Amino acid sequence: MSKKNKKSKKNKTCFDLLYNNPDLPPCSKYLGNSHPILTENFAIFKNDNRAYYFLSTLPTGNNTIGANLIYTNLQISLTTYLVGVYIFNVQSGKCTFDSNSPIHNNKQANDFIVNSLNTPPNITLNYVPSLNLVIGNSNSILSLYTNTIIITPLNYYISLGLHALENDPSLFYGNNADALADPINIDLASYALRFQK
């Protein structure tokens, strides 16, 4: 191997290895990927993963042939999700409910939660409610991480009521892949890999 070839191999950058790779067909650049962001000196790969929170329903164990099964996923805010987790912990005996301690910053929402926990309405559901935390890219087929917490009908009722009280326009469409500007998503958005050309 000539000195020139040795030098050119040694000086190859990550960018060259990624984008001038003879093992990849030339058509790979037409696949519609949003990465990398190319600048004069760098190729930048953003972290597109975000945290999404859902109030979901699963059908009960009816797997009879011909059964019509419905699954729902309503996107909710981090605040509603955390209140739901708090109620789950109260109902599981992991923490104590104190009606004099604030649960929510909004007085109307806090009163609704406290009143519902102190005097629970009689709720019957013919499906299984759950809270879901999903970390993934809104364009990906499968999420990176999913955590599901099966909750009580009362928790579902309170979480659904909080969602309505929040009245957040970005959540009006139910599941619109809207990455909310909460601290977790702001942190995830700050990650990026940068390769020099």
N, CA, C and O atoms as a DFTB+ gen file, in Angstrom:
788 C
 N C O
     1  1       0.852      -1.196       0.000
     2  2       0.000       0.000       0.000
     3  2       0.884       1.241       0.000
     4  3       1.843       1.336       0.766
     5  1       0.553       2.177      -0.857
     6  2       1.368       3.391      -0.961
     7  2       1.152       4.283       0.244
     8  3       0.162       4.172       0.967
     9  1       2.146       5.202       0.440
    10  2       2.045       6.152       1.552
    11  2       0.797       7.016       1.402
    12  3       0.153       7.384       2.384
    13  1       0.471       7.331       0.140
    14  2      -0.690       8.190      -0.118
    15  2      -1.981       7.506       0.342
    16  3      -2.838       8.127       0.970
    17  1      -2.104       6.191       0.012
    18  2      -3.298       5.456       0.413
    19  2      -3.402       5.316       1.926
    20  3      -4.482       5.412       2.509
    21  1      -2.221       5.081       2.554
    22  2      -2.201       4.982       4.017
    23  2      -2.689       6.277       4.652
    24  3      -3.465       6.271       5.607
    25  1      -2.218       7.373       4.102
    26  2      -2.574       8.688       4.643
    27  2      -4.067       8.963       4.466
    28  3      -4.724       9.459       5.381
    29  1      -4.604       8.637       3.278
    30  2      -6.008       8.931       3.023
    31  2      -6.913       8.086       3.918
    32  3      -7.962       8.555       4.359
    33  1      -6.507       6.819       4.193
    34  2      -7.298       5.979       5.088
    35  2      -7.290       6.521       6.499
    36  3      -8.317       6.553       7.177
    37  1      -6.110       6.949       6.933
    38  2      -5.950       7.466       8.288
    39  2      -6.758       8.744       8.494
    40  3      -7.290       8.979       9.579
    41  1      -6.848       9.565       7.453
    42  2      -7.525      10.854       7.570
    43  2      -9.035      10.775       7.334
    44  3      -9.723      11.796       7.360
    45  1      -9.547       9.568       7.104
    46  2     -10.995       9.445       6.882
    47  2     -11.753       9.835       8.143
    48  3     -11.394       9.423       9.246
    49  1     -12.793      10.626       7.974
    50  2     -13.590      11.084       9.116
    51  2     -14.805      10.178       9.294
    52  3     -15.106       9.342       8.442
    53  1     -15.495      10.361      10.419
    54  2     -16.753       9.630      10.648
    55  2     -17.746       9.933       9.537
    56  3     -18.512       9.065       9.117
    57  1     -17.723      11.169       9.070
    58  2     -18.628      11.571       7.992
    59  2     -18.382      10.720       6.747
    60  3     -19.326      10.249       6.112
    61  1     -17.085      10.523       6.399
    62  2     -16.749       9.705       5.225
    63  2     -17.234       8.271       5.409
    64  3     -17.785       7.669       4.487
    65  1     -17.027       7.737       6.592
    66  2     -17.421       6.356       6.844
    67  2     -18.933       6.183       6.755
    68  3     -19.423       5.141       6.320
    69  1     -19.666       7.211       7.171
    70  2     -21.121       7.118       7.163
    71  2     -21.727       7.353       5.781
    72  3     -22.687       6.686       5.392
    73  1     -21.162       8.300       5.049
    74  2     -21.832       8.743       3.819
    75  2     -21.087       8.441       2.531
    76  3     -21.636       8.626       1.445
    77  1     -19.864       7.985       2.630
    78  2     -19.160       7.545       1.430
    79  2     -18.824       6.071       1.582
    80  3     -17.734       5.626       1.222
    81  1     -19.767       5.330       2.113
    82  2     -19.573       3.918       2.410
    83  2     -19.928       3.090       1.179
    84  3     -21.082       3.094       0.751
    85  1     -18.950       2.374       0.599
    86  2     -19.227       1.596      -0.612
    87  2     -20.180       0.427      -0.369
    88  3     -20.725      -0.131      -1.322
    89  1     -20.389       0.049       0.901
    90  2     -21.292      -1.066       1.190
    91  2     -22.763      -0.664       1.099
    92  3     -23.640      -1.526       1.053
    93  1     -23.035       0.644       1.075
    94  2     -24.415       1.118       0.975
    95  2     -24.740       1.471      -0.469
    96  3     -23.922       2.096      -1.145
    97  1     -25.917       1.085      -0.956
    98  2     -26.271       1.446      -2.335
    99  2     -26.477       2.950      -2.456
   100  3     -26.939       3.586      -1.509
   101  1     -26.143       3.528      -3.606
   102  2     -26.295       4.981      -3.790
   103  2     -27.717       5.477      -3.539
   104  3     -27.916       6.623      -3.136
   105  1     -28.706       4.610      -3.779
   106  2     -30.102       5.036      -3.609
   107  2     -30.468       5.271      -2.145
   108  3     -31.534       5.819      -1.866
   109  1     -29.605       4.866      -1.199
   110  2     -29.937       5.018       0.221
   111  2     -30.146       6.473       0.610
   112  3     -30.836       6.768       1.585
   113  1     -29.549       7.383      -0.156
   114  2     -29.719       8.804       0.171
   115  2     -31.106       9.323      -0.207
   116  3     -31.456      10.451       0.140
   117  1     -31.900       8.514      -0.914
   118  2     -33.241       8.954      -1.320
   119  2     -34.342       8.379      -0.425
   120  3     -35.515       8.425      -0.794
   121  1     -33.991       7.845       0.731
   122  2     -34.978       7.178       1.585
   123  2     -35.771       8.130       2.468
   124  3     -36.641       7.700       3.225
   125  1     -35.474       9.419       2.375
   126  2     -36.270      10.407       3.095
   127  2     -35.895      10.601       4.546
   128  3     -36.694      11.128       5.320
   129  1     -34.711      10.194       4.933
   130  2     -34.285      10.413       6.318
   131  2     -34.051      11.895       6.570
   132  3     -33.572      12.619       5.697
   133  1     -34.390      12.330       7.764
   134  2     -34.186      13.741       8.115
   135  2     -32.766      14.001       8.587
   136  3     -32.388      15.145       8.840
   137  1     -31.984      12.940       8.706
   138  2     -30.605      13.079       9.171
   139  2     -29.630      12.762       8.057
   140  3     -29.947      11.965       7.174
   141  1     -28.476      13.352       8.074
   142  2     -28.022      14.341       9.050
   143  2     -28.404      15.757       8.621
   144  3     -28.816      15.989       7.484
   145  1     -28.258      16.699       9.556
   146  2     -28.327      18.111       9.195
   147  2     -26.915      18.486       8.776
   148  3     -25.979      18.377       9.568
   149  1     -26.762      18.922       7.549
   150  2     -25.424      19.214       7.025
   151  2     -25.132      20.704       7.106
   152  3     -25.907      21.527       6.620
   153  1     -24.017      21.038       7.721
   154  2     -23.530      22.412       7.732
   155  2     -22.232      22.432       6.941
   156  3     -21.829      21.414       6.377
   157  1     -21.587      23.566       6.899
   158  2     -20.346      23.672       6.128
   159  2     -19.272      22.723       6.651
   160  3     -18.490      22.177       5.872
   161  1     -19.234      22.525       7.973
   162  2     -18.165      21.721       8.556
   163  2     -18.621      20.455       9.275
   164  3     -17.799      19.605       9.615
   165  1     -19.929      20.325       9.508
   166  2     -20.371      19.220      10.351
   167  2     -21.602      18.511       9.788
   168  3     -22.392      19.088       9.041
   169  1     -21.738      17.243      10.172
   170  2     -22.975      16.481      10.003
   171  2     -23.542      16.291      11.403
   172  3     -22.875      15.729      12.272
   173  1     -24.771      16.755      11.630
   174  2     -25.359      16.742      12.969
   175  2     -26.548      15.782      13.003
   176  3     -27.459      15.860      12.179
   177  1     -26.513      14.882      13.975
   178  2     -27.611      13.940      14.191
   179  2     -28.344      14.332      15.468
   180  3     -27.804      14.199      16.567
   181  1     -29.576      14.814      15.321
   182  2     -30.379      15.206      16.489
   183  2     -30.982      13.967      17.150
   184  3     -31.128      12.917      16.525
   185  1     -31.323      14.114      18.410
   186  2     -32.096      13.088      19.099
   187  2     -33.575      13.421      18.889
   188  3     -34.088      14.376      19.473
   189  1     -34.250      12.639      18.060
   190  2     -35.664      12.898      17.776
   191  2     -36.606      12.181      18.740
   192  3     -37.823      12.318      18.621
   193  1     -36.066      11.420      19.689
   194  2     -36.924      10.757      20.670
   195  2     -37.525      11.780      21.623
   196  3     -36.853      12.711      22.066
   197  1     -38.796      11.588      21.927
   198  2     -39.490      12.453      22.862
   199  2     -40.340      11.582      23.797
   200  3     -40.602      10.415      23.510
   201  1     -40.757      12.167      24.906
   202  2     -41.631      11.456      25.844
   203  2     -43.084      11.827      25.551
   204  3     -43.424      13.002      25.407
   205  1     -43.919      10.818      25.469
   206  2     -45.351      11.011      25.244
   207  2     -46.101      10.274      26.353
   208  3     -45.669       9.218      26.815
   209  1     -47.220      10.841      26.768
   210  2     -47.986      10.281      27.882
   211  2     -49.405      10.004      27.395
   212  3     -50.018      10.843      26.735
   213  1     -49.921       8.818      27.728
   214  2     -51.230       8.424      27.216
   215  2     -52.123       7.865      28.316
   216  3     -51.665       7.194      29.241
   217  1     -53.401       8.162      28.185
   218  2     -54.449       7.509      28.957
   219  2     -55.084       6.518      27.985
   220  3     -55.696       6.917      26.994
   221  1     -54.936       5.243      28.268
   222  2     -55.300       4.219      27.285
   223  2     -56.364       3.271      27.819
   224  3     -56.584       3.164      29.025
   225  1     -57.013       2.590      26.891
   226  2     -57.942       1.520      27.269
   227  2     -57.613       0.272      26.463
   228  3     -57.275       0.335      25.281
   229  1     -57.724      -0.860      27.141
   230  2     -57.511      -2.167      26.520
   231  2     -58.801      -2.958      26.666
   232  3     -59.519      -2.786      27.652
   233  1     -59.108      -3.819      25.705
   234  2     -60.308      -4.638      25.871
   235  2     -60.108      -5.646      27.006
   236  3     -58.980      -6.046      27.297
   237  1     -61.195      -6.048      27.637
   238  2     -61.104      -7.102      28.646
   239  2     -60.759      -8.401      27.939
   240  3     -60.751      -8.447      26.709
   241  1     -60.474      -9.460      28.691
   242  2     -59.916     -10.683      28.092
   243  2     -60.794     -11.425      27.118
   244  3     -60.778     -12.656      27.113
   245  1     -61.556     -10.743      26.295
   246  2     -62.416     -11.408      25.312
   247  2     -61.647     -11.608      24.012
   248  3     -61.482     -10.672      23.229
   249  1     -61.178     -12.836      23.788
   250  2     -60.455     -13.123      22.545
   251  2     -61.232     -14.095      21.667
   252  3     -60.650     -14.859      20.896
   253  1     -62.559     -14.055      21.795
   254  2     -63.417     -14.917      20.991
   255  2     -63.307     -14.542      19.518
   256  3     -63.242     -13.362      19.173
   257  1     -63.288     -15.547      18.660
   258  2     -63.244     -15.284      17.219
   259  2     -64.492     -14.484      16.834
   260  3     -65.609     -14.834      17.215
   261  1     -64.287     -13.424      16.086
   262  2     -65.388     -12.561      15.676
   263  2     -65.632     -11.399      16.615
   264  3     -66.465     -10.537      16.337
   265  1     -64.903     -11.367      17.738
   266  2     -65.075     -10.248      18.686
   267  2     -64.541      -8.963      18.071
   268  3     -63.538      -8.972      17.358
   269  1     -65.211      -7.878      18.352
   270  2     -64.793      -6.558      17.864
   271  2     -64.051      -5.855      19.000
   272  3     -64.680      -5.366      19.938
   273  1     -62.714      -5.799      18.925
   274  2     -61.895      -5.262      20.005
   275  2     -61.454      -3.841      19.687
   276  3     -61.032      -3.546      18.568
   277  1     -61.554      -2.968      20.676
   278  2     -61.183      -1.561      20.487
   279  2     -60.111      -1.176      21.499
   280  3     -60.245      -1.439      22.694
   281  1     -59.047      -0.550      21.005
   282  2     -57.972      -0.012      21.842
   283  2     -57.957       1.502      21.641
   284  3     -58.071       1.975      20.510
   285  1     -57.819       2.261      22.717
   286  2     -57.743       3.717      22.572
   287  2     -56.496       4.252      23.271
   288  3     -56.045       3.693      24.270
   289  1     -55.948       5.335      22.739
   290  2     -54.780       6.004      23.316
   291  2     -54.988       7.509      23.218
   292  3     -54.878       8.086      22.136
   293  1     -55.285       8.138      24.333
   294  2     -55.508       9.577      24.382
   295  2     -54.255      10.241      24.942
   296  3     -53.874       9.987      26.085
   297  1     -53.613      11.093      24.141
   298  2     -52.405      11.766      24.624
   299  2     -52.768      12.773      25.710
   300  3     -53.689      13.573      25.547
   301  1     -52.033      12.723      26.822
   302  2     -52.273      13.624      27.952
   303  2     -50.982      14.359      28.299
   304  3     -49.915      14.037      27.776
   305  1     -51.084      15.336      29.174
   306  2     -49.908      16.109      29.577
   307  2     -49.107      15.361      30.642
   308  3     -49.597      14.413      31.256
   309  1     -47.870      15.804      30.846
   310  2     -47.039      15.235      31.910
   311  2     -47.711      15.431      33.271
   312  3     -47.664      14.541      34.120
   313  1     -48.338      16.597      33.480
   314  2     -49.010      16.869      34.758
   315  2     -50.109      15.853      35.034
   316  3     -50.180      15.297      36.130
   317  1     -50.969      15.605      34.042
   318  2     -52.049      14.631      34.214
   319  2     -51.485      13.238      34.453
   320  3     -51.995      12.488      35.285
   321  1     -50.429      12.896      33.719
   322  2     -49.786      11.587      33.897
   323  2     -49.263      11.430      35.328
   324  3     -49.479      10.397      35.961
   325  1     -48.570      12.466      35.840
   326  2     -47.993      12.391      37.189
   327  2     -49.077      12.311      38.266
   328  3     -48.918      11.601      39.259
   329  1     -50.178      13.040      38.065
   330  2     -51.294      12.940      39.015
   331  2     -51.858      11.520      38.990
   332  3     -52.185      10.957      40.035
   333  1     -51.971      10.946      37.793
   334  2     -52.445       9.563      37.671
   335  2     -51.530       8.578      38.385
   336  3     -52.005       7.644      39.030
   337  1     -50.213       8.782      38.272
   338  2     -49.247       7.915      38.969
   339  2     -49.380       8.097      40.485
   340  3     -49.288       7.132      41.244
   341  1     -49.597       9.345      40.915
   342  2     -49.798       9.620      42.346
   343  2     -51.029       8.871      42.866
   344  3     -50.976       8.233      43.917
   345  1     -52.132       8.954      42.124
   346  2     -53.362       8.266      42.542
   347  2     -53.134       6.754      42.569
   348  3     -53.609       6.068      43.473
   349  1     -52.410       6.242      41.581
   350  2     -52.064       4.811      41.553
   351  2     -51.315       4.426      42.830
   352  3     -51.606       3.393      43.433
   353  1     -50.351       5.258      43.242
   354  2     -49.570       4.975      44.450
   355  2     -50.425       5.060      45.715
   356  3     -50.251       4.270      46.643
   357  1     -51.353       6.026      45.745
   358  2     -52.271       6.130      46.888
   359  2     -53.133       4.872      46.978
   360  3     -53.273       4.279      48.048
   361  1     -53.709       4.473      45.843
   362  2     -54.605       3.315      45.839
   363  2     -53.864       1.998      46.068
   364  3     -54.463       1.007      46.486
   365  1     -52.548       1.993      45.790
   366  2     -51.736       0.789      46.021
   367  2     -51.159       0.753      47.430
   368  3     -50.486      -0.207      47.805
   369  1     -51.425       1.807      48.217
   370  2     -50.912       1.864      49.577
   371  2     -49.452       2.265      49.676
   372  3     -48.824       2.077      50.719
   373  1     -48.903       2.818      48.594
   374  2     -47.487       3.214      48.602
   375  2     -47.282       4.615      49.164
   376  3     -46.170       4.966      49.557
   377  1     -48.336       5.412      49.206
   378  2     -48.259       6.729      49.843
   379  2     -49.634       7.075      50.408
   380  3     -50.642       6.472      50.041
   381  1     -49.653       8.042      51.295
   382  2     -50.887       8.400      52.000
   383  2     -51.517       9.643      51.387
   384  3     -50.832      10.627      51.106
   385  1     -52.820       9.585      51.185
   386  2     -53.556      10.736      50.655
   387  2     -53.912      11.682      51.791
   388  3     -54.499      11.273      52.793
   389  1     -53.554      12.946      51.626
   390  2     -53.902      13.987      52.598
   391  2     -54.671      15.070      51.851
   392  3     -54.105      15.777      51.017
   393  1     -55.951      15.198      52.147
   394  2     -56.796      16.141      51.405
   395  2     -56.410      17.597      51.649
   396  3     -56.861      18.485      50.925
   397  1     -55.584      17.850      52.659
   398  2     -55.139      19.224      52.932
   399  2     -53.851      19.590      52.193
   400  3     -53.464      20.758      52.156
   401  1     -53.196      18.600      51.610
   402  2     -51.961      18.867      50.853
   403  2     -52.300      19.034      49.380
   404  3     -53.044      18.222      48.830
   405  1     -51.768      20.076      48.720
   406  2     -52.093      20.289      47.300
   407  2     -51.545      19.177      46.412
   408  3     -50.429      18.693      46.602
   409  1     -52.354      18.792      45.452
   410  2     -51.955      17.769      44.480
   411  2     -51.699      18.413      43.124
   412  3     -50.801      18.001      42.391
   413  1     -52.488      19.419      42.800
   414  2     -52.411      20.101      41.498
   415  2     -52.306      21.603      41.741
   416  3     -52.877      22.121      42.701
   417  1     -51.567      22.309      40.862
   418  2     -51.393      23.764      41.012
   419  2     -52.675      24.551      40.746
   420  3     -52.881      25.630      41.301
   421  1     -53.531      23.996      39.890
   422  2     -54.787      24.664      39.560
   423  2     -55.843      24.316      40.617
   424  3     -56.089      23.139      40.881
   425  1     -56.467      25.334      41.222
   426  2     -57.406      25.089      42.330
   427  2     -58.608      24.258      41.891
   428  3     -59.037      23.351      42.603
   429  1     -59.149      24.575      40.709
   430  2     -60.316      23.824      40.225
   431  2     -59.961      22.349      40.024
   432  3     -60.721      21.456      40.397
   433  1     -58.793      22.115      39.429
   434  2     -58.341      20.739      39.203
   435  2     -58.057      20.039      40.527
   436  3     -58.402      18.871      40.704
   437  1     -57.428      20.758      41.457
   438  2     -57.098      20.171      42.762
   439  2     -58.370      19.799      43.530
   440  3     -58.452      18.728      44.130
   441  1     -59.359      20.697      43.503
   442  2     -60.632      20.410      44.185
   443  2     -61.314      19.189      43.572
   444  3     -61.890      18.367      44.285
   445  1     -61.246      19.078      42.244
   446  2     -61.849      17.934      41.549
   447  2     -61.187      16.627      41.998
   448  3     -61.873      15.640      42.264
   449  1     -59.855      16.626      42.079
   450  2     -59.122      15.421      42.502
   451  2     -59.479      15.053      43.942
   452  3     -59.821      13.907      44.234
   453  1     -59.395      16.040      44.836
   454  2     -59.651      15.798      46.267
   455  2     -61.077      15.309      46.495
   456  3     -61.294      14.342      47.225
   457  1     -62.049      15.975      45.873
   458  2     -63.454      15.578      46.036
   459  2     -63.703      14.170      45.493
   460  3     -64.455      13.393      46.080
   461  1     -63.059      13.850      44.357
   462  2     -63.245      12.521      43.752
   463  2     -62.632      11.429      44.621
   464  3     -63.179      10.330      44.713
   465  1     -61.494      11.725      45.262
   466  2     -60.858      10.733      46.132
   467  2     -61.587      10.598      47.466
   468  3     -61.671       9.505      48.025
   469  1     -62.112      11.713      47.974
   470  2     -62.846      11.670      49.246
   471  2     -64.217      11.029      49.099
   472  3     -64.651      10.264      49.961
   473  1     -64.899      11.346      47.996
   474  2     -66.232      10.791      47.741
   475  2     -66.245      10.188      46.338
   476  3     -66.751      10.808      45.402
   477  1     -65.690       8.982      46.186
   478  2     -65.564       8.401      44.845
   479  2     -66.923       8.095      44.219
   480  3     -67.782       7.488      44.860
   481  1     -67.117       8.515      42.968
   482  2     -68.350       8.141      42.266
   483  2     -68.312       6.648      41.923
   484  3     -67.242       6.044      41.851
   485  1     -69.472       6.077      41.718
   486  2     -69.547       4.659      41.344
   487  2     -69.314       4.535      39.841
   488  3     -70.160       4.940      39.044
   489  1     -68.168       3.975      39.455
   490  2     -67.797       3.904      38.039
   491  2     -67.591       2.443      37.648
   492  3     -66.873       1.701      38.319
   493  1     -68.233       2.045      36.553
   494  2     -68.040       0.700      36.004
   495  2     -67.551       0.837      34.571
   496  3     -68.141       1.569      33.776
   497  1     -66.481       0.137      34.245
   498  2     -65.927       0.175      32.886
   499  2     -65.948      -1.228      32.301
   500  3     -65.728      -2.205      33.017
   501  1     -66.213      -1.332      31.002
   502  2     -66.137      -2.637      30.343
   503  2     -64.840      -2.766      29.544
   504  3     -64.771      -3.506      28.563
   505  1     -63.829      -2.042      29.978
   506  2     -62.491      -2.127      29.393
   507  2     -61.470      -1.881      30.499
   508  3     -61.828      -1.456      31.598
   509  1     -60.208      -2.148      30.211
   510  2     -59.135      -2.003      31.198
   511  2     -58.406      -0.690      30.945
   512  3     -57.799      -0.530      29.885
   513  1     -58.444       0.266      31.893
   514  2     -57.754       1.542      31.692
   515  2     -56.287       1.459      32.116
   516  3     -55.926       0.670      32.989
   517  1     -55.454       2.278      31.490
   518  2     -54.032       2.297      31.848
   519  2     -53.423       3.662      31.569
   520  3     -53.936       4.445      30.770
   521  1     -52.315       3.921      32.250
   522  2     -51.462       5.081      31.971
   523  2     -50.235       4.565      31.249
   524  3     -49.656       3.554      31.645
   525  1     -49.834       5.257      30.190
   526  2     -48.670       4.814      29.423
   527  2     -47.674       5.942      29.229
   528  3     -48.033       7.058      28.856
   529  1     -46.417       5.624      29.490
   530  2     -45.307       6.521      29.178
   531  2     -44.561       5.898      28.010
   532  3     -44.104       4.758      28.091
   533  1     -44.440       6.652      26.924
   534  2     -43.762       6.166      25.722
   535  2     -42.612       7.100      25.397
   536  3     -42.787       8.318      25.355
   537  1     -41.432       6.531      25.167
   538  2     -40.314       7.322      24.659
   539  2     -40.008       6.806      23.268
   540  3     -39.687       5.631      23.091
   541  1     -40.107       7.677      22.286
   542  2     -39.872       7.269      20.908
   543  2     -39.966       8.449      19.970
   544  3     -40.188       9.587      20.385
   545  1     -39.792       8.153      18.701
   546  2     -39.886       9.144      17.639
   547  2     -41.280       9.029      17.049
   548  3     -41.746       7.920      16.786
   549  1     -41.947      10.138      16.837
   550  2     -43.321      10.085      16.333
   551  2     -43.407       9.424      14.961
   552  3     -44.487       8.998      14.552
   553  1     -42.282       9.331      14.238
   554  2     -42.289       8.695      12.919
   555  2     -41.897       7.226      12.968
   556  3     -41.964       6.539      11.948
   557  1     -41.487       6.729      14.136
   558  2     -40.985       5.356      14.198
   559  2     -42.134       4.358      14.303
   560  3     -43.217       4.682      14.791
   561  1     -41.878       3.147      13.838
   562  2     -42.894       2.101      13.868
   563  2     -43.045       1.555      15.288
   564  3     -44.161       1.325      15.755
   565  1     -41.922       1.351      15.967
   566  2     -41.938       0.866      17.342
   567  2     -41.266       1.884      18.246
   568  3     -40.295       2.530      17.851
   569  1     -41.780       2.025      19.452
   570  2     -41.188       2.986      20.382
   571  2     -39.940       2.394      21.031
   572  3     -39.784       1.176      21.109
   573  1     -39.062       3.272      21.491
   574  2     -37.851       2.850      22.186
   575  2     -38.196       2.224      23.536
   576  3     -37.594       1.230      23.942
   577  1     -39.175       2.818      24.228
   578  2     -39.514       2.371      25.587
   579  2     -40.992       2.643      25.848
   580  3     -41.505       3.709      25.508
   581  1     -41.665       1.679      26.449
   582  2     -43.063       1.863      26.849
   583  2     -43.264       1.310      28.251
   584  3     -42.868       0.182      28.544
   585  1     -43.878       2.105      29.113
   586  2     -44.224       1.657      30.455
   587  2     -45.733       1.769      30.617
   588  3     -46.305       2.837      30.400
   589  1     -46.378       0.676      30.996
   590  2     -47.835       0.644      31.151
   591  2     -48.203       0.374      32.603
   592  3     -47.712      -0.578      33.210
   593  1     -49.068       1.216      33.154
   594  2     -49.574       1.034      34.520
   595  2     -51.082       0.814      34.430
   596  3     -51.817       1.703      34.000
   597  1     -51.538      -0.360      34.830
   598  2     -52.977      -0.627      34.852
   599  2     -53.576       0.131      36.040
   600  3     -53.111      -0.005      37.172
   601  1     -54.603       0.923      35.772
   602  2     -55.181       1.779      36.817
   603  2     -56.646       1.418      37.079
   604  3     -57.257       0.648      36.338
   605  1     -57.183       1.991      38.141
   606  2     -58.581       1.739      38.515
   607  2     -59.524       2.624      37.687
   608  3     -59.096       3.626      37.114
   609  1     -60.804       2.247      37.628
   610  2     -61.778       3.113      36.954
   611  2     -61.816       4.526      37.542
   612  3     -62.005       5.493      36.804
   613  1     -61.640       4.657      38.867
   614  2     -61.644       5.983      39.492
   615  2     -60.463       6.820      39.004
   616  3     -60.620       8.003      38.703
   617  1     -59.296       6.212      38.926
   618  2     -58.108       6.919      38.427
   619  2     -58.324       7.353      36.977
   620  3     -57.952       8.462      36.592
   621  1     -58.925       6.478      36.184
   622  2     -59.233       6.810      34.784
   623  2     -60.185       8.009      34.723
   624  3     -59.982       8.934      33.937
   625  1     -61.212       7.980      35.549
   626  2     -62.203       9.065      35.610
   627  2     -61.530      10.395      35.967
   628  3     -61.786      11.415      35.328
   629  1     -60.667      10.379      36.993
   630  2     -59.990      11.606      37.422
   631  2     -59.031      12.099      36.341
   632  3     -58.995      13.293      36.042
   633  1     -58.256      11.188      35.756
   634  2     -57.289      11.573      34.714
   635  2     -57.994      12.149      33.494
   636  3     -57.539      13.135      32.913
   637  1     -59.109      11.531      33.107
   638  2     -59.876      12.032      31.963
   639  2     -60.468      13.403      32.279
   640  3     -60.494      14.282      31.417
   641  1     -60.942      13.589      33.510
   642  2     -61.469      14.887      33.931
   643  2     -60.400      15.967      33.930
   644  3     -60.657      17.092      33.501
   645  1     -59.194      15.637      34.408
   646  2     -58.084      16.599      34.396
   647  2     -57.716      16.998      32.975
   648  3     -57.452      18.166      32.689
   649  1     -57.704      16.003      32.086
   650  2     -57.394      16.273      30.676
   651  2     -58.384      17.289      30.104
   652  3     -57.994      18.204      29.379
   653  1     -59.658      17.124      30.434
   654  2     -60.687      18.058      29.949
   655  2     -60.520      19.436      30.587
   656  3     -60.687      20.452      29.914
   657  1     -60.196      19.479      31.874
   658  2     -60.022      20.760      32.567
   659  2     -58.814      21.539      32.045
   660  3     -58.837      22.769      32.000
   661  1     -57.755      20.818      31.650
   662  2     -56.563      21.497      31.118
   663  2     -56.875      22.235      29.828
   664  3     -56.359      23.327      29.590
   665  1     -57.728      21.632      28.990
   666  2     -58.184      22.308      27.768
   667  2     -57.012      22.778      26.906
   668  3     -57.006      23.906      26.414
   669  1     -56.022      21.900      26.730
   670  2     -54.812      22.233      25.965
   671  2     -55.056      21.988      24.471
   672  3     -55.258      20.843      24.069
   673  1     -55.041      23.047      23.634
   674  2     -55.319      22.872      22.198
   675  2     -54.383      21.889      21.501
   676  3     -54.782      21.237      20.536
   677  1     -53.147      21.774      21.978
   678  2     -52.206      20.861      21.320
   679  2     -52.582      19.400      21.557
   680  3     -52.046      18.510      20.896
   681  1     -53.499      19.143      22.496
   682  2     -53.927      17.769      22.775
   683  2     -55.356      17.494      22.310
   684  3     -55.916      16.441      22.615
   685  1     -55.950      18.442      21.571
   686  2     -57.338      18.285      21.134
   687  2     -57.537      17.105      20.182
   688  3     -58.626      16.534      20.131
   689  1     -56.503      16.733      19.429
   690  2     -56.667      15.680      18.425
   691  2     -56.462      14.282      19.001
   692  3     -56.477      13.300      18.260
   693  1     -56.275      14.186      20.293
   694  2     -56.174      12.874      20.928
   695  2     -54.794      12.279      20.885
   696  3     -54.197      12.024      21.930
   697  1     -54.274      12.052      19.695
   698  2     -52.939      11.479      19.532
   699  2     -52.333      12.079      18.276
   700  3     -52.372      11.473      17.206
   701  1     -51.775      13.267      18.412
   702  2     -51.274      14.010      17.254
   703  2     -49.752      14.114      17.258
   704  3     -49.182      14.976      16.590
   705  1     -49.092      13.226      18.020
   706  2     -47.626      13.199      18.095
   707  2     -47.050      14.558      18.468
   708  3     -46.002      14.961      17.962
   709  1     -47.739      15.253      19.352
   710  2     -47.265      16.571      19.761
   711  2     -46.324      16.417      20.948
   712  3     -46.746      16.003      22.027
   713  1     -45.047      16.750      20.752
   714  2     -44.072      16.684      21.842
   715  2     -44.235      17.936      22.694
   716  3     -43.880      19.034      22.265
   717  1     -44.764      17.773      23.881
   718  2     -45.034      18.913      24.752
   719  2     -43.739      19.469      25.329
   720  3     -42.765      18.740      25.515
   721  1     -43.741      20.760      25.608
   722  2     -42.525      21.435      26.102
   723  2     -42.381      21.248      27.606
   724  3     -42.349      22.220      28.361
   725  1     -42.295      19.983      28.038
   726  2     -42.064      19.713      29.455
   727  2     -40.564      19.497      29.680
   728  3     -39.823      19.330      28.711
   729  1     -40.102      19.496      30.928
   730  2     -38.654      19.402      31.188
   731  2     -37.987      18.175      30.577
   732  3     -36.833      18.249      30.155
   733  1     -38.699      17.043      30.523
   734  2     -38.107      15.823      29.957
   735  2     -37.838      16.010      28.471
   736  3     -36.755      15.675      27.991
   737  1     -38.818      16.546      27.733
   738  2     -38.647      16.730      26.291
   739  2     -37.628      17.813      25.962
   740  3     -36.908      17.704      24.969
   741  1     -37.560      18.845      26.776
   742  2     -36.551      19.888      26.557
   743  2     -35.159      19.288      26.699
   744  3     -34.250      19.624      25.940
   745  1     -34.997      18.397      27.677
   746  2     -33.710      17.730      27.880
   747  2     -33.391      16.789      26.716
   748  3     -32.264      16.785      26.219
   749  1     -34.368      15.995      26.279
   750  2     -34.148      15.069      25.160
   751  2     -33.779      15.814      23.881
   752  3     -32.948      15.349      23.100
   753  1     -34.403      16.975      23.672
   754  2     -34.150      17.754      22.454
   755  2     -32.748      18.354      22.426
   756  3     -32.258      18.745      21.367
   757  1     -32.109      18.425      23.581
   758  2     -30.782      19.060      23.637
   759  2     -29.661      18.124      23.202
   760  3     -28.534      18.570      22.988
   761  1     -29.957      16.825      23.067
   762  2     -28.907      15.871      22.701
   763  2     -28.693      15.849      21.193
   764  3     -29.648      15.851      20.416
   765  1     -27.423      15.828      20.790
   766  2     -27.091      15.728      19.362
   767  2     -25.672      15.186      19.222
   768  3     -24.812      15.430      20.069
   769  1     -25.444      14.448      18.140
   770  2     -24.099      13.978      17.793
   771  2     -23.594      14.818      16.637
   772  3     -24.340      15.112      15.702
   773  1     -22.328      15.205      16.698
   774  2     -21.769      16.071      15.662
   775  2     -20.502      15.426      15.103
   776  3     -19.566      15.132      15.846
   777  1     -20.482      15.210      13.787
   778  2     -19.321      14.636      13.115
   779  2     -18.707      15.681      12.195
   780  3     -19.409      16.346      11.434
   781  1     -17.399      15.815      12.274
   782  2     -16.711      16.786      11.416
   783  2     -16.540      16.200      10.028
   784  3     -16.225      15.020       9.872
   785  1     -16.753      17.042       9.012
   786  2     -16.581      16.590       7.625
   787  2     -15.112      16.443       7.302
   788  3     -14.761      16.072       6.182
